[in-house]
Amino acid sequence: MQLIFFRHGPAGSRTEWQGPDGERPLTSDGRAVVAQAAGLLARSGLSVDAVLTSPLTRARQTAEIAADTLGCADRLVDDERLAHGLDRKGLAAIVAEHAGARSLMLVGHEPDFSATIAQITGGTVVVKKAAVARVDLDEQTMRGALVWLLPPRIFAHER
C-alpha cells in the first residue's frame, strides 16, 4: 500500500491566534503552498483511494485543497487518530480499516508524521509544513520504504 503523508500547510501564529488551537486556520501563504503541492501531485498522476485527515482546521483545509485538486473530494474522511498521537499502532489500525486500498493520503501533524515514518521505515525524516512523503508499506509487517519526501521549498518553483 502507498501511504502519502501530507503535513498541513503553514497556519496562523499560535501566540496571535485568539481561539482554540484546533481551529487555527491556514494562512493565505499556507493555502498557496498547499495548492502548489497538490497541483504537482495531480500533474504527476498521483491517485489515492481515500484522503484521511485530522479534524483540526489547518489539516482539514489542507486535505480539502488536496482532495479537490486530486479529484477525490468525495473520498475525504476525518479521522481523529490523525489529530494527535499517531504512531505505528494507530497507523496499523487505519491500514486495517482500509484493507484493499492501493493508496491512502494521510493529512496531519508533527511530530507524529516524522516519528511514525521513522517507526515503519527505520530511518529518520523531518516532515516540514506542507511537505509530502510517500512510503510504500507492507501491510503484513507494517514495515515500509520511504520512496520520496518533497520539502515545501520545492513548490516555490511552481509559483
C-alpha positions in Angstrom: 0.0 0.0 0.0 1.2 3.5 -0.8 0.9 5.9 2.1 1.1 9.6 1.2 1.8 11.7 4.3 0.9 15.3 3.7 1.6 17.6 6.6 -0.7 20.6 6.9 0.4 23.9 5.5 1.5 26.9 7.4 -1.1 28.2 9.8 -1.5 31.4 11.8 0.8 32.0 14.8 -0.2 30.2 18.0 0.6 33.3 20.0 -1.5 35.6 17.8 -4.5 33.2 17.4 -7.4 34.1 19.7 -9.3 30.9 19.6 -8.8 27.2 20.4 -5.6 25.8 18.7 -7.6 23.2 16.9 -9.4 26.0 15.0 -6.3 27.8 13.9 -6.6 28.1 10.0 -4.1 28.1 7.2 -2.6 31.4 6.3 -3.1 32.7 2.7 0.5 31.7 2.0 -0.3 28.3 3.6 -3.2 27.8 1.2 -1.0 28.8 -1.7 1.8 26.3 -0.9 -0.7 23.5 -0.3 -2.4 24.2 -3.6 1.0 24.2 -5.3 1.9 20.9 -3.7 -1.4 19.3 -4.6 -1.1 20.6 -8.1 2.3 19.0 -8.5 0.9 15.7 -7.1 -2.0 15.8 -9.5 0.2 16.5 -12.5 2.5 13.6 -11.5 -0.6 11.3 -11.9 -1.0 10.6 -8.1 -4.2 8.8 -7.4 -5.5 7.9 -3.9 -8.3 5.7 -2.8 -9.1 8.0 0.2 -7.9 11.1 1.9 -7.9 10.8 5.7 -7.4 13.9 7.7 -7.0 15.2 11.2 -10.2 17.2 12.0 -8.1 20.2 13.2 -8.9 23.1 10.9 -5.5 23.6 9.4 -5.2 19.9 8.5 -8.8 19.8 7.2 -8.2 22.8 5.0 -5.1 21.2 3.6 -7.0 17.9 3.0 -9.8 19.7 1.2 -7.4 21.5 -1.1 -5.6 18.3 -1.9 -8.7 16.2 -2.4 -10.3 18.8 -4.7 -7.1 19.1 -6.7 -6.8 15.3 -7.0 -10.5 14.9 -7.9 -11.4 12.8 -4.9 -13.3 15.2 -2.6 -16.0 12.5 -2.2 -13.4 10.3 -0.5 -12.3 12.8 2.2 -12.8 11.5 5.7 -12.0 13.0 9.1 -10.0 10.6 11.4 -9.5 11.7 15.0 -6.4 9.4 15.2 -4.6 11.9 12.9 -5.2 14.8 15.3 -2.6 14.0 17.9 -0.5 11.0 18.8 -0.4 9.0 15.6 2.1 6.1 15.9 2.7 2.7 14.3 -0.1 1.1 16.2 -2.6 3.8 15.2 -1.4 3.6 11.6 -1.8 -0.2 11.7 -5.5 0.3 12.7 -6.0 2.8 9.9 -4.4 0.5 7.4 -6.5 -2.5 8.6 -9.7 -0.5 8.2 -8.7 0.3 4.6 -7.6 -3.1 3.6 -7.7 -3.5 -0.2 -6.8 0.2 -0.8 -3.9 0.8 -3.1 -3.1 4.3 -1.9 -4.1 6.4 1.1 -3.3 10.1 1.8 -3.0 11.0 5.4 -3.1 14.7 6.4 -1.9 15.6 9.8 0.7 17.0 12.1 4.2 16.9 13.6 5.9 15.4 15.4 3.6 12.5 14.6 4.4 12.1 10.9 8.2 12.1 11.3 8.0 9.7 14.3 5.6 7.3 12.5 7.6 7.3 9.3 10.7 6.6 11.4 8.9 3.7 13.1 7.9 2.0 9.9 11.0 2.7 7.8 13.8 2.6 10.4 15.1 5.9 9.1 14.9 9.5 10.3 13.0 12.2 8.4 11.6 15.6 9.3 8.3 16.5 7.7 8.1 20.3 7.4 4.8 22.2 7.0 3.3 21.4 3.6 5.8 18.6 2.9 4.6 15.4 1.3 6.2 12.0 1.8 5.4 8.6 0.1 6.0 5.4 2.0 5.4 2.0 0.4 4.1 -0.2 3.1 4.0 -3.9 3.6 0.6 -4.2 5.4 1.5 -7.6 6.9 4.7 -6.5 8.6 3.9 -2.8 8.9 7.4 -2.1 7.5 7.8 0.4 4.8 10.3 2.2 2.5 10.5 5.9 2.1 10.1 6.4 -1.7 10.2 10.2 -1.7 10.0 13.3 0.5 9.1 16.6 -1.1 10.0 19.6 1.1 7.9 22.7 0.7 10.8 24.7 -0.8 10.4 22.6 -4.0 7.0 24.1 -4.5 8.5 27.6 -4.8 9.4 26.6 -8.3 5.8 26.1 -9.1 4.8 29.7 -8.5 
